Each structure stands twice: as C-alpha cells, then as structure tokens.
Amino acid sequence: MKMELTRNEYRTRIFESDMSGYAKLVCLAIMEYAGYGKTTCYPSQDTIAQDCSISRNTVRAATKEAQNAGYFTTELIRPKHARFSIIEYTFPYVECAAHEQSNAQRVEQSVDLSNERSPAAQEPYKPIEPVKPKKIITKKVFSKPENVSDDVWQDFLLLRKEKKAAVTKTALEGIQREADKLGWTLQQALKVCCARGWQGFNASWVQKDQSTNQQGENTNAITAKDQSRRDAIMRGALEGAKECGLI
C-alpha cells in the first residue's frame, strides 16, 4: 500500500517497526543508496553485506523480512548492455518538492549498479567478432621434367619430403644450372642427389670428390712404382750374391 510519507518520516517508521534489528539495518542501508529525490536503487547483496558487516545469508533473510513487511519491493532487471541481472529496490515513500529543494545542495550518493560477484555487469556489452576462417594454402606439386625417369623422380620427391623442402621450379632450375657446369643432365644430377642424400646440388661438391679420388689414384700409382723399384733392387742383389757364391 502506498504510504504518503516523506523520506525522513519513512525512516522513522522503519525504526518504530516490529522488524528485527537486522531487517531494520538492511532496510535503512538499502534506502541510503536511493539518494534524495529518488525511490529506487540497485545495491548488490555483497555491497549491503559489506556496509552492514553481516553475511550475505543474513542480508537475504533480512531483505525477505523487510519486503514481506511492505517496506520496499524488489524486481530482477537486466540493464542495457549488461551481462547479468540485478535487483531493483523500490520504496513507497513520497518525496515532496519542498523537501527536495531544501536538500538540493546535498551530494547524492552514487547508485550502485555493479554486481560484485560479476564485475562484467558494469562494462558495456561488446559483441563477439566472428572468427574469420583460415585460408587453406595448397602446395603446388611441380610436374616431372621430361628428361628424368619416373624412378629417379619419385626418389627425389621422397628425399625432398624427408628434408621438408618443397620441389619448386626455382630449385630444379638451380640444380640444372649446376649440372650444366659439369656437362651433366638433370637426370644424372638428381640421381647423385638421391644416392648421397643431398637436398640440393652443387657442381663444386662433385669436383671436390673427383679431385680427392684423383689424388688417391696418383698416390696408388706412386706406391706401385716404388714397389717395382724395390723389387728390381732385390733381384739385382740376389743375382750378385749368387755370382759371389754367397748363396
């Protein structure tokens, strides 16, 4: 029922009521958040519990008692752009114009629209941007050159895959360029790559191996010549010993 009472008269009515001490305390604490000239406020239960130094369960019980006694009404609302709902408290007292004017210089207390259990309730709603689908990049497989056999080409593709290197036109052109320095075909160069596990091909690598092999052959030739000379000396020595009757 609507009470034709001013704010101060309503406060006195609360003090004189038969409600419990906690119900009076909670009712007056909520009323302070309405401010002068207003009959609604939005404090959270955590805020009321902190102001009154009581637990949230006590706040719930006291709020229910005061509401049943008709000292205020509650409604669960959801402000615009808020993620969570809040409780709106409405008091039935009447604030006269003269009383509002006499208290015009009084600083109103800020309305608590926050929900301590859900800080995001104060923040403006930000729509979630749709996730852009990732572009699927397809690797282009380079076609087999005409002057390369299927077996060598498949072995070369497997080798590049194990090395995690794509077969590209630029890579093949580089191998062909190095093969031309040796007078080789692309088939020969790729075959050597597969045999030696080379990801790429460089003419200097082959030239170095050829130089090493040539040095080995020269060394072997010199060793054979020396052995022949030693054998000739031994034969001459044996013949001389026979002529002298030593053996």
C-alpha positions as CSV (number, residue, x, y, z in Angstrom):
1,M,0.0,0.0,0.0
2,K,1.3,3.5,-0.9
3,M,2.4,5.5,2.1
4,E,2.1,9.2,1.9
5,L,5.3,9.8,3.9
6,T,8.4,11.7,3.2
7,R,11.8,10.1,3.3
8,N,12.6,11.2,6.9
9,E,9.1,10.1,8.1
10,Y,9.6,6.8,6.4
11,R,12.9,6.3,8.1
12,T,11.2,6.9,11.4
13,R,8.5,4.4,10.5
14,I,11.3,1.8,9.9
15,F,12.8,2.5,13.4
16,E,9.4,2.1,15.1
17,S,8.5,-1.1,13.2
18,D,8.4,-4.6,14.8
19,M,11.0,-5.9,12.4
20,S,14.2,-7.5,13.6
21,G,17.4,-5.4,14.1
22,Y,19.0,-6.9,11.0
23,A,15.9,-6.2,8.9
24,K,15.9,-2.5,10.0
25,L,19.6,-2.2,9.4
26,V,19.4,-3.7,5.9
27,C,16.3,-1.7,5.0
28,L,18.0,1.6,6.1
29,A,21.3,0.7,4.3
30,I,19.4,0.0,1.0
31,M,17.5,3.2,1.4
32,E,20.7,5.2,1.6
33,Y,21.6,4.1,-1.9
34,A,18.3,5.6,-3.3
35,G,19.6,9.1,-2.6
36,Y,17.4,12.2,-2.1
37,G,14.6,12.7,-4.6
38,K,14.6,9.0,-5.7
39,T,12.7,5.9,-4.6
40,T,14.7,3.2,-6.4
41,C,18.2,1.9,-6.0
42,Y,20.3,-1.1,-7.1
43,P,22.9,-2.2,-4.4
44,S,24.1,-5.8,-4.7
45,Q,23.8,-8.2,-1.7
46,D,27.6,-8.2,-1.4
47,T,27.6,-4.4,-1.1
48,I,24.9,-4.4,1.6
49,A,26.7,-7.2,3.5
50,Q,29.9,-5.2,3.4
51,D,28.2,-1.9,4.6
52,C,26.3,-3.7,7.4
53,S,29.2,-6.0,8.4
54,I,27.0,-9.1,8.1
55,S,26.9,-12.2,5.9
56,R,25.1,-12.5,2.6
57,N,22.8,-15.1,4.1
58,T,21.8,-12.6,6.8
59,V,21.2,-10.0,4.1
60,R,18.9,-12.3,2.2
61,A,16.9,-13.2,5.3
62,A,16.6,-9.5,6.4
63,T,15.7,-8.4,2.9
64,K,12.9,-11.0,2.7
65,E,11.6,-9.9,6.2
66,A,11.5,-6.2,5.2
67,Q,9.9,-7.0,1.8
68,N,7.2,-9.1,3.4
69,A,6.5,-6.2,5.8
70,G,5.9,-4.0,2.8
71,Y,8.8,-1.5,3.3
72,F,10.1,-2.0,-0.2
73,T,9.5,-4.1,-3.3
74,T,12.2,-5.9,-5.4
75,E,12.4,-6.7,-9.1
76,L,15.0,-8.6,-11.0
77,I,16.0,-6.5,-14.0
78,R,18.8,-6.6,-16.6
79,P,20.2,-3.2,-17.7
80,K,21.1,-2.5,-21.3
81,H,24.5,-3.9,-22.4
82,A,24.8,-5.8,-19.1
83,R,25.5,-9.5,-18.9
84,F,23.9,-10.1,-15.6
85,S,20.6,-9.2,-14.0
86,I,20.5,-7.0,-10.8
87,I,17.9,-6.4,-8.1
88,E,15.9,-3.1,-8.2
89,Y,14.6,-2.0,-4.8
90,T,11.7,0.4,-4.8
91,F,10.5,2.3,-1.7
92,P,6.8,3.5,-1.4
93,Y,7.6,6.8,0.3
94,V,6.8,10.2,-1.3
95,E,9.4,12.9,-1.6
96,C,7.8,16.4,-1.6
97,A,9.2,19.2,-3.8
98,A,9.9,21.4,-0.8
99,H,12.0,18.7,0.8
100,E,13.9,18.1,-2.4
101,Q,14.6,21.9,-2.8
102,S,15.8,22.2,0.8
103,N,18.3,19.4,0.2
104,A,19.4,20.4,-3.3
105,Q,22.9,21.2,-2.1
106,R,23.3,17.7,-0.5
107,V,25.5,15.5,-2.6
108,E,23.6,12.4,-3.7
109,Q,25.2,9.1,-3.1
110,S,26.0,7.2,-6.3
111,V,23.7,4.4,-7.4
112,D,25.5,1.1,-7.2
113,L,24.7,-0.7,-10.4
114,S,27.5,-3.2,-10.0
115,N,27.4,-6.8,-9.1
116,E,30.5,-7.6,-7.1
117,R,30.1,-11.3,-7.9
118,S,30.0,-10.3,-11.6
119,P,32.2,-7.3,-12.4
120,A,31.4,-7.5,-16.1
121,A,27.9,-6.2,-15.3
122,Q,29.3,-2.6,-15.3
123,E,31.1,-3.0,-18.6
124,P,29.3,-2.1,-21.9
125,Y,28.4,-5.1,-23.9
126,K,30.9,-5.8,-26.7
127,P,29.7,-8.1,-29.5
128,I,31.9,-11.0,-30.2
129,E,33.5,-10.7,-33.6
130,P,33.1,-13.7,-35.8
131,V,36.2,-15.8,-36.3
132,K,37.5,-15.5,-39.8
133,P,38.1,-18.8,-41.5
134,K,41.8,-19.5,-42.1
135,K,42.9,-19.6,-45.7
136,I,43.9,-23.1,-46.8
137,I,47.2,-22.9,-48.7
138,T,47.6,-25.7,-51.2
139,K,51.1,-26.6,-52.1
140,K,51.7,-26.8,-55.9
141,V,53.4,-30.1,-56.9
142,F,55.9,-29.4,-59.7
143,S,55.5,-31.8,-62.6
144,K,58.2,-34.2,-63.6
145,P,60.7,-33.0,-66.2
146,E,60.7,-35.0,-69.4
147,N,64.4,-35.9,-69.3
148,V,64.1,-37.5,-65.8
149,S,62.9,-41.1,-65.3
150,D,60.0,-42.0,-63.1
151,D,62.1,-43.9,-60.6
152,V,64.7,-41.1,-60.1
153,W,61.9,-38.5,-59.9
154,Q,60.0,-40.4,-57.2
155,D,63.2,-41.0,-55.2
156,F,64.0,-37.3,-55.4
157,L,60.5,-36.3,-54.3
158,L,60.7,-38.6,-51.3
159,L,64.2,-37.2,-50.4
160,R,62.9,-33.6,-50.5
161,K,59.9,-34.6,-48.4
162,E,62.1,-36.1,-45.7
163,K,64.2,-32.9,-45.8
164,K,61.0,-30.8,-45.5
165,A,61.8,-29.0,-48.7
166,A,59.2,-28.4,-51.4
167,V,60.1,-29.2,-55.0
168,T,59.8,-25.9,-56.9
169,K,60.7,-24.6,-60.3
170,T,63.4,-22.4,-58.8
171,A,65.0,-25.4,-57.0
172,L,65.1,-27.5,-60.2
173,E,66.5,-24.7,-62.3
174,G,69.3,-24.3,-59.8
175,I,70.1,-28.0,-59.9
176,Q,70.1,-27.9,-63.8
177,R,72.4,-24.8,-63.7
178,E,74.9,-26.6,-61.5
179,A,74.7,-29.8,-63.6
180,D,75.4,-27.8,-66.8
181,K,78.8,-26.7,-65.2
182,L,79.8,-30.4,-65.2
183,G,78.2,-31.2,-68.6
184,W,75.7,-33.4,-66.8
185,T,72.0,-33.9,-67.5
186,L,69.4,-33.2,-64.9
187,Q,68.8,-37.0,-64.6
188,Q,72.4,-37.5,-63.6
189,A,72.4,-34.7,-61.0
190,L,69.2,-35.9,-59.4
191,K,70.5,-39.5,-59.3
192,V,73.6,-38.3,-57.4
193,C,71.4,-36.3,-55.0
194,C,69.3,-39.4,-54.2
195,A,72.4,-41.6,-53.8
196,R,74.2,-39.2,-51.4
197,G,71.2,-37.7,-49.6
198,W,71.7,-34.2,-51.0
199,Q,68.7,-31.8,-50.7
200,G,70.3,-29.7,-53.5
201,F,73.1,-30.0,-55.9
202,N,76.3,-28.0,-56.4
203,A,79.0,-28.6,-59.0
204,S,81.8,-27.8,-56.6
205,W,80.8,-30.8,-54.4
206,V,81.3,-33.2,-57.3
207,Q,84.5,-31.5,-58.4
208,K,85.9,-31.8,-54.8
209,D,85.1,-35.5,-54.8
210,Q,86.7,-36.0,-58.2
211,S,89.8,-34.2,-57.0
212,T,90.0,-36.4,-53.9
213,N,89.6,-39.5,-56.0
214,Q,92.3,-38.3,-58.4
215,Q,94.8,-37.7,-55.6
216,G,94.1,-41.2,-54.3
217,E,94.8,-42.7,-57.7
218,N,98.1,-40.8,-58.0
219,T,99.2,-42.0,-54.6
220,N,98.4,-45.5,-55.5
221,A,100.4,-45.1,-58.8
222,I,103.5,-43.8,-56.9
223,T,103.3,-46.6,-54.4
224,A,103.3,-49.2,-57.2
225,K,106.3,-47.6,-58.9
226,D,108.3,-47.6,-55.7
227,Q,107.4,-51.2,-55.1
228,S,108.7,-52.1,-58.6
229,R,111.9,-50.3,-58.0
230,R,112.4,-52.2,-54.7
231,D,111.7,-55.5,-56.3
232,A,114.3,-54.7,-59.1
233,I,116.9,-53.8,-56.4
234,M,116.2,-57.1,-54.5
235,R,116.6,-59.1,-57.7
236,G,119.9,-57.5,-58.6
237,A,121.2,-58.1,-55.1
238,L,120.2,-61.8,-55.2
239,E,121.9,-62.2,-58.5
240,G,125.1,-60.6,-57.3
241,A,125.1,-62.8,-54.2
242,K,124.9,-65.9,-56.3
243,E,127.8,-64.8,-58.5
244,C,129.9,-64.3,-55.5
245,G,129.0,-67.7,-54.1
246,L,127.4,-66.3,-51.1
247,I,124.2,-68.2,-51.6
